[in-house]
């Protein structure tokens, strides 16, 4: 799994989790959902995401070597 794959997995998971928590616990969980969305938006413009830096620190692959071989 690559950094981009894990980023999408974390973002999607957090959005779904906070949506569920907002229905089951408190609507204030939607603020966290907004934070995830704003972070994704800013990363589109700045090309920098804090989670990607963390994942790279854990030595997660940046791209899929097998997919590049066939291209």
C-alpha positions, 0 to 999 in steps of 0.5 A, spaced: 500 500 500 502 506 498 502 513 501 496 515 497 492 509 498 493 510 505 492 517 505 485 516 502 483 510 506 485 514 513 481 520 510 475 516 508 475 512 514 475 519 519 469 522 515 465 516 515 467 515 523 465 522 524 459 522 521 457 516 525 459 519 531 455 525 529 449 521 529 450 517 535 453 522 540 454 529 538 453 534 532 460 537 534 463 531 531 462 534 524 467 539 526 472 534 525 469 532 518 470 539 516 477 539 518 479 533 514 475 536 508 479 543 509 486 539 510 484 535 503 483 542 500 489 545 502 493 539 500 491 540 493 494 547 493 500 546 497 502 539 495 503 538 502 499 534 507 501 532 514 499 525 514 503 524 508 509 526 512 508 522 518 507 516 513 513 517 509 517 517 516 514 510 517 517 508 511 511 507 507 512 507 499 511 513 495 509 509 489 507 502 487 514 499 483 510 494 480 505 498 477 511 503 474 514 496 471 508 495 466 507 502 464 
